[in-house]
Amino acid sequence: MFALGLLDTGYRFGGKNPDAGLDCSGMVSYIVEQVSGRRLPHNAAGIAERTRPIATQALRPGDLVFFNTLGRPYSHMGIYMGDGKFIHAPSSKGKVRMDRLDSRYFADRFEGARTLLPEG
């Protein structure tokens, strides 16, 4: 629910808070810290290293989804919202928005799903 409040927030490369603008990892880091107090790095690949992989069919709202959008693994990320949708801060169109995992663009670039939750 917290993530939905960030829809239409402006994009800014390196952005870490909604007032200044957010990039993808800044958005995820900001949400996780606000909701749980847990601090994550401001880097999609760094966040991937600190989370546990899960099967795509096991995705639950709040899990993280990763994409290869720059020719390198984990170069973009978002938060899964359920029903095949995720929220992210893309540089294209310049605002936090919701997209579908099965959209042609993101389905072709999907790297995997990961969770912040420990096993068990």
N, C-alpha and C positions, 0 to 999 in steps of 0.2 A: 504494500500500500504506500509505503514511504516513497518508493521509486516513481509511482504514478504522479506524485506531486512535482516531479522534476520534468515532466513532459513539457516540451517547448522551451526549456532552458537553452540558452545560447551555447554553441560549441566554441571552445578555445583550446588550441593545442597546449598541453601542459596544464590546463585548467583543473583546479582541485576543489572549487566550491561554486555553488550555483550563482552567487553574486558576480563573480568574475567570469564565469563560463566553465564548462566541463569538457574534458575529452573522455574517451571510453573508460580508461582505467581510473581516471580521476572520479568519474561518476560512481563506479563500482566501489572504490575505496571510501568515498564520502558516505555512500549509503551504508556500507558494512560498519563503518565507525559510528555513525549516528544510531544505528539500530542495535548493535551488539557491543560497541566499545572496542572491538578488535581492529587493530591497525594493519593495513596491507600496504605493500609497496605501490608506488604510482607507476606501474609498468605491467602490461598484460602478461608478458612472459614470466615476470617475477611472481605475479599472483598465481599463475598456472603452477609454478613450482611449489607453492604453499597450499595447494588444494589437492583433493583426492579425485582421480578420474572415476566417472560413473558411466554406465551405458546410457545411450540417448533415450532409450525407452524407459529408463528409470528417472528421467528429469522430473523435478518437482519445482513449484514456484520458489524462487530464491536461489536456485542453483545457477551456476555460471556457464555461459556458452562462449566458445572461442572460435575465431575465424582466422584464415590466412588471407589477408587483403592486400598485403604489401610484398608478397613473394617470400615471406618467412613465417614460420609457425607462430601462432599466438600473437599476431600483430593487431588484432581487434577483438573486443569482447563485449558481452552484455549480460543482463540478468534475465533468466527465464521467468515468464509471467504465467505460464499455463496456456493450454489450448493452442500450442504451437507458436506462441508469440513470445518475443523478447523485447526488452527496452535497452536502448544503447544510445551513445553519443557519437554519431558519425560526423565526419567533417563535411560530407556531402549534404546539402540543404541546411547545414549549420545549426541544427537544433536537436535536442534529445527527442527521440521518437520511438514508436513501437513498429516492429516489422515482424514478418513471419519467417520461421526457420526454413520453411519449404519454398520460399521465394527463390526464383532462379539464381539471383545473385548470391544470396547467402547459402543456399543449399550447395552450390558449387565450391564454396570456400570454407565450409564447416570443418573445424579441426577436432571438435569434441566437446564433451560436457564434463564439468567438474563440480564438486561440492565443497563447501566449507566445513561440513559436518564430519566428525570423526567416524570411523567405521563402527558398525554395530548399531 
